[in-house]
Amino acid sequence: MGVSLKTGAWRFVSVMALISAGELRAAEAPAAKPAAKAVAANPKPEVYPVPPTVADVAYGTHPKQKLHFWKAASDKPTPVLFFIHGGGWTGGNRSSGLAGLLPAMLTNGISVVSVEYRFISEATADKVVPPVKGPLSDAARALQFVRSKAAEWNIDKARIGASGGSAGACTSLWLAFHDDLADPASADPVARESTRLWCAAVSAPQTTLDPQQMKEWTPNSTYGGHAFGFSGNREKKTTQFSEFLAGREKILPWIAEYSPYALVTKDDPPVAMYFGAAPALGQVQKDPTHTANFGLKLQEHCKEIGVPCELVYTGAPDVKHPSALAYLLDVLKAPRAK
């Protein structure tokens, strides 16, 4: 495939590189702050091993709705890696976790897009309800925009595979499993483009945004309430997650719309998930936000429905693609099975 791969060490580095420190802090996030502070709290510069072909291309009107594009050299339309960075939807930037994928993609004739998007606080400032709709809808719009550039950028609009870590992985799976958001009747040509993917290969995703499922799978779960506007109350001694769990019944329609697990149907594209430690369902986890329990339960669900789903972790059996890189290089160029 034009690239050398080492299984265990590469997989571990790939998983950890994709997870931003902001993702870990988001588990018990305080109340949303104004958008300006959210931007200021993300001072790390973007660093890439290869400069973008075109940088900061606007796909919307918000200052955060921008993407970078790297064009692979090819005399025919290329597949595309659509990268969504992690950070709990509260931090990180377009270079977070991309460095390990970018050179190999381009060398193997796969163009690359890396997307910036509104964080939870910025979506809240924009009065987006629920807040998670901000980053997720931004990713969908960016995907449509990329497809609208197919002729100009020499890309195969059918062969777009998503990747990212943690919250970026959750967003990628949401795109993979959600029904097409294209609006054929729209006057906006971008909105008429499809949001469906060819595949997704992600690291340490949160596969559900249902607090009840999280608690059943991993008893010490603490993550996710900020996606729906829960922030906790120190005076009342309530945490973000306890409010999330207590308020679950009221937000079931939101869970049905934004939780990847709830969206899986038999016509969805194949996916692969990569974790560090092995799953241990029903047991306290060292890192409940990134536990392989998420992957194991989604894989079971996908198998029941008939969606191809690979799961890789330390000691996993029958590993076909040892890393997200290996999966993307194989699947983005492979013919789709009928």
C-alpha positions as CSV (number, residue, x, y, z in Angstrom):
1,M,0.0,0.0,0.0
2,G,3.0,2.3,-0.2
3,V,3.6,2.7,3.5
4,S,5.2,0.6,6.3
5,L,3.0,-0.2,9.3
6,K,3.9,-1.5,12.8
7,T,0.9,-2.8,14.6
8,G,1.0,-2.4,18.3
9,A,3.2,0.7,18.7
10,W,1.7,2.5,15.7
11,R,-1.8,1.8,16.9
12,F,-1.1,3.2,20.4
13,V,0.6,6.3,19.1
14,S,-2.2,6.9,16.6
15,V,-4.9,6.7,19.2
16,M,-3.2,8.9,21.8
17,A,-2.1,11.5,19.2
18,L,-5.7,12.0,18.2
19,I,-7.0,12.7,21.7
20,S,-6.7,16.3,22.8
21,A,-6.1,17.2,26.4
22,G,-9.2,19.4,26.1
23,E,-11.3,16.2,25.6
24,L,-10.3,14.9,29.0
25,R,-11.1,18.2,30.8
26,A,-14.5,18.3,29.1
27,A,-15.9,15.4,31.1
28,E,-16.9,17.7,33.9
29,A,-17.0,21.0,31.9
30,P,-18.2,24.1,33.7
31,A,-21.0,26.2,32.2
32,A,-20.4,27.5,28.7
33,K,-18.3,30.6,28.3
34,P,-18.6,33.3,25.7
35,A,-17.3,32.4,22.2
36,A,-14.4,34.9,22.4
37,K,-13.0,33.1,25.5
38,A,-13.3,29.8,23.8
39,V,-11.1,30.9,20.9
40,A,-8.6,32.5,23.2
41,A,-8.4,29.3,25.2
42,N,-7.0,27.5,22.2
43,P,-3.7,29.2,21.6
44,K,-1.7,26.3,20.2
45,P,-0.6,27.0,16.6
46,E,-1.5,24.6,13.8
47,V,1.6,22.6,12.7
48,Y,1.6,20.4,9.6
49,P,4.4,18.3,8.0
50,V,3.1,19.5,4.6
51,P,1.5,23.0,4.0
52,P,-2.1,23.0,2.8
53,T,-2.7,23.5,-1.0
54,V,-5.3,26.0,0.0
55,A,-5.8,27.3,3.6
56,D,-8.6,28.7,5.6
57,V,-11.3,28.2,2.9
58,A,-14.6,29.4,4.3
59,Y,-17.5,26.9,4.1
60,G,-19.8,29.2,6.2
61,T,-20.1,32.7,7.6
62,H,-18.8,32.0,11.2
63,P,-15.1,32.7,11.7
64,K,-14.6,29.1,12.8
65,Q,-16.2,27.6,9.7
66,K,-13.0,27.2,7.7
67,L,-11.1,24.2,6.4
68,H,-7.7,23.4,4.9
69,F,-7.3,21.3,1.8
70,W,-4.3,19.3,0.6
71,K,-4.5,18.1,-3.1
72,A,-2.9,14.8,-3.9
73,A,-1.1,14.6,-7.2
74,S,-3.2,12.6,-9.6
75,D,-4.5,12.6,-13.2
76,K,-7.8,11.3,-12.0
77,P,-10.2,12.3,-9.2
78,T,-8.8,11.2,-5.8
79,P,-10.4,9.8,-2.7
80,V,-10.6,12.2,0.3
81,L,-9.7,11.9,4.0
82,F,-12.1,14.2,5.8
83,F,-10.5,14.9,9.1
84,I,-12.3,16.3,12.2
85,H,-10.2,17.1,15.2
86,G,-11.0,16.1,18.8
87,G,-11.0,18.1,21.9
88,G,-14.4,17.5,23.5
89,W,-16.0,20.0,21.1
90,T,-14.3,22.6,23.4
91,G,-10.7,22.8,22.2
92,G,-8.1,21.5,19.8
93,N,-7.5,22.7,16.2
94,R,-7.2,21.3,12.7
95,S,-3.7,19.9,13.2
96,S,-4.6,18.0,16.3
97,G,-3.9,14.3,15.4
98,L,-3.5,14.8,11.7
99,A,0.3,14.7,11.4
100,G,0.5,10.9,11.5
101,L,-2.0,10.6,8.6
102,L,-1.3,13.5,6.3
103,P,2.0,12.5,4.5
104,A,0.9,8.9,3.9
105,M,-2.5,10.0,2.5
106,L,-0.9,12.3,0.0
107,T,1.8,9.8,-1.0
108,N,-0.9,7.3,-1.7
109,G,-3.0,9.6,-3.9
110,I,-5.6,10.5,-1.3
111,S,-6.4,14.2,-0.8
112,V,-7.0,15.6,2.6
113,V,-9.4,18.1,4.3
114,S,-9.1,19.2,7.9
115,V,-12.1,21.0,9.3
116,E,-12.4,23.7,12.0
117,Y,-15.8,24.2,13.6
118,R,-17.7,26.0,16.3
119,F,-17.1,24.7,19.8
120,I,-19.9,24.1,22.3
121,S,-19.5,27.5,23.8
122,E,-19.6,29.2,20.4
123,A,-22.7,27.3,19.4
124,T,-24.3,28.3,22.7
125,A,-23.4,31.9,22.0
126,D,-25.1,31.5,18.6
127,K,-28.2,30.1,20.5
128,V,-27.8,26.7,18.8
129,V,-30.0,24.1,20.6
130,P,-28.8,21.7,21.6
131,P,-25.2,23.0,21.7
132,V,-23.8,19.9,20.0
133,K,-25.7,20.7,16.9
134,G,-23.2,23.4,16.3
135,P,-20.1,21.3,15.7
136,L,-22.0,18.4,14.1
137,S,-23.9,20.6,11.6
138,D,-20.7,22.5,10.8
139,A,-19.0,19.2,9.9
140,A,-22.0,18.2,7.7
141,R,-21.9,21.6,6.0
142,A,-18.1,21.3,5.5
143,L,-18.6,17.9,3.9
144,Q,-21.2,19.3,1.5
145,F,-18.9,22.2,0.7
146,V,-16.0,19.8,-0.1
147,R,-18.3,17.9,-2.5
148,S,-19.2,21.1,-4.2
149,K,-15.5,21.6,-5.0
150,A,-15.1,18.2,-6.7
151,A,-14.3,19.4,-10.1
152,E,-12.0,22.3,-9.0
153,W,-10.1,20.1,-6.5
154,N,-10.0,16.9,-8.6
155,I,-11.7,14.8,-6.0
156,D,-14.0,11.8,-6.2
157,K,-17.0,13.0,-4.3
158,A,-18.2,9.5,-3.6
159,R,-15.0,8.3,-1.9
160,I,-14.8,10.5,1.2
161,G,-13.8,8.8,4.4
162,A,-14.0,10.5,7.8
163,S,-11.5,10.3,10.6
164,G,-10.7,11.9,13.9
165,G,-10.2,11.2,17.6
166,S,-12.6,11.3,20.5
167,A,-15.2,14.1,19.9
168,G,-13.9,14.3,16.3
169,A,-14.4,10.5,16.1
170,C,-18.0,10.9,17.5
171,T,-18.7,13.5,14.9
172,S,-17.3,11.2,12.2
173,L,-19.6,8.3,13.3
174,W,-22.5,10.7,13.4
175,L,-21.9,11.6,9.8
176,A,-21.4,7.9,8.9
177,F,-24.7,6.8,10.4
178,H,-27.0,9.8,9.9
179,D,-29.5,9.9,7.0
180,D,-28.4,12.1,4.1
181,L,-28.9,15.8,5.0
182,A,-28.8,16.9,1.4
183,D,-31.7,19.2,0.4
184,P,-32.3,18.6,-3.4
185,A,-34.8,21.5,-3.5
186,S,-32.4,24.1,-2.0
187,A,-31.5,27.2,-3.9
188,D,-28.0,26.8,-2.3
189,P,-25.9,24.4,-4.4
190,V,-23.8,23.4,-1.4
191,A,-26.9,22.3,0.5
192,R,-27.9,20.1,-2.4
193,E,-24.7,18.0,-1.9
194,S,-24.8,14.7,0.0
195,T,-23.5,14.2,3.6
196,R,-23.0,10.4,3.2
197,L,-19.6,8.9,3.6
198,W,-17.7,6.0,1.9
199,C,-16.3,4.9,5.3
200,A,-15.0,6.1,8.7
201,A,-11.9,5.1,10.7
202,V,-11.8,6.7,14.1
203,S,-9.8,6.7,17.4
204,A,-11.4,6.4,20.9
205,P,-14.9,7.6,19.9
206,Q,-17.8,8.2,22.2
207,T,-20.3,6.0,20.3
208,T,-23.3,7.0,22.3
209,L,-24.5,10.3,23.8
210,D,-27.1,8.5,25.9
211,P,-26.1,8.8,29.6
212,Q,-28.0,5.7,30.5
213,Q,-26.1,3.6,28.0
214,M,-22.8,5.1,29.2
215,K,-23.6,4.3,32.8
216,E,-24.6,0.7,32.0
217,W,-21.5,0.1,29.9
218,T,-19.0,2.0,32.2
219,P,-20.2,2.8,35.7
220,N,-17.8,5.7,36.3
221,S,-18.9,7.6,33.1
222,T,-18.7,11.4,33.5
223,Y,-18.8,12.7,29.9
224,G,-21.3,14.1,27.5
225,G,-23.7,16.4,29.3
226,H,-22.1,19.5,27.9
227,A,-23.3,18.4,24.5
228,F,-26.8,19.1,25.5
229,G,-26.3,22.1,27.7
230,F,-25.8,20.5,31.2
231,S,-23.1,22.2,33.2
232,G,-23.5,21.1,36.8
233,N,-24.0,23.2,39.9
234,R,-21.4,23.4,42.7
235,E,-23.8,25.0,45.2
236,K,-26.3,22.1,44.7
237,K,-23.4,19.7,44.5
238,T,-24.6,18.3,41.2
239,T,-22.2,17.3,38.4
240,Q,-22.7,17.8,34.7
241,F,-23.2,14.1,34.3
242,S,-25.6,13.7,37.1
243,E,-27.8,16.4,35.6
244,F,-27.4,14.7,32.2
245,L,-28.6,11.4,33.6
246,A,-31.5,12.9,35.6
247,G,-32.6,15.0,32.6
248,R,-32.4,12.1,30.1
249,E,-36.1,11.6,29.5
250,K,-36.5,15.3,28.5
251,I,-33.8,15.0,25.9
252,L,-34.6,11.7,24.3
253,P,-35.4,13.3,20.9
254,W,-31.9,14.9,21.0
255,I,-30.3,11.6,21.8
256,A,-32.1,10.0,18.9
257,E,-30.8,12.7,16.6
258,Y,-27.2,13.1,17.7
259,S,-26.1,9.9,19.3
260,P,-24.2,7.7,16.7
261,Y,-25.5,4.4,18.3
262,A,-29.1,5.5,17.8
263,L,-28.6,6.2,14.1
264,V,-27.2,2.9,12.7
265,T,-29.2,1.4,9.8
266,K,-28.3,-1.4,7.4
267,D,-27.5,1.0,4.5
268,D,-24.6,2.7,6.4
269,P,-21.0,2.7,5.3
270,P,-18.3,0.5,6.9
271,V,-16.5,1.8,10.0
272,A,-13.4,1.0,12.1
273,M,-12.6,2.0,15.6
274,Y,-9.3,2.1,17.4
275,F,-8.7,2.1,21.2
276,G,-5.9,1.5,23.6
277,A,-6.9,-0.9,26.5
278,A,-9.2,-3.8,26.0
279,P,-12.9,-3.4,26.9
280,A,-14.3,-4.4,30.3
281,L,-18.1,-4.0,30.2
282,G,-19.7,-3.0,33.5
283,Q,-16.4,-2.3,35.2
284,V,-14.8,1.0,36.3
285,Q,-12.4,2.3,33.7
286,K,-9.2,4.3,34.1
287,D,-10.3,6.5,31.2
288,P,-14.1,6.2,30.9
289,T,-14.3,8.9,28.3
290,H,-12.2,6.9,25.8
291,T,-12.9,3.3,26.9
292,A,-13.1,0.5,24.4
293,N,-16.5,-0.3,26.0
294,F,-17.9,2.3,23.6
295,G,-16.4,0.4,20.7
296,L,-17.5,-3.1,21.8
297,K,-21.1,-2.1,22.2
298,L,-21.3,-0.3,18.9
299,Q,-19.7,-3.2,17.1
300,E,-22.3,-5.6,18.6
301,H,-25.0,-3.2,17.4
302,C,-23.6,-2.9,13.9
303,K,-23.3,-6.7,13.6
304,E,-26.9,-7.1,14.5
305,I,-28.0,-4.6,11.9
306,G,-25.5,-5.7,9.2
307,V,-23.0,-2.8,9.0
308,P,-19.4,-3.8,8.7
309,C,-17.5,-2.6,11.8
310,E,-13.9,-3.3,12.8
311,L,-12.8,-3.0,16.4
312,V,-9.1,-2.8,17.3
313,Y,-7.6,-2.6,20.8
314,T,-4.6,-4.1,22.6
315,G,-5.0,-7.8,22.3
316,A,-8.0,-7.7,20.0
317,P,-8.6,-10.9,18.0
318,D,-8.8,-11.2,14.2
319,V,-7.3,-7.7,13.4
320,K,-7.5,-7.0,9.7
321,H,-6.4,-3.3,9.7
322,P,-4.0,-2.6,12.6
323,S,-4.4,1.2,12.4
324,A,-6.8,3.9,11.1
325,L,-4.1,4.7,8.5
326,A,-4.1,1.1,7.2
327,Y,-7.9,1.0,7.1
328,L,-8.2,4.3,5.2
329,L,-5.5,3.4,2.7
330,D,-7.2,0.1,1.9
331,V,-10.9,1.0,2.0
332,L,-10.8,4.4,0.3
333,K,-9.3,2.8,-2.8
334,A,-11.2,-0.5,-2.7
335,P,-14.3,-1.2,-4.7
336,R,-17.5,-1.1,-2.7
337,A,-18.9,-4.6,-2.2
338,K,-22.3,-5.1,-3.6
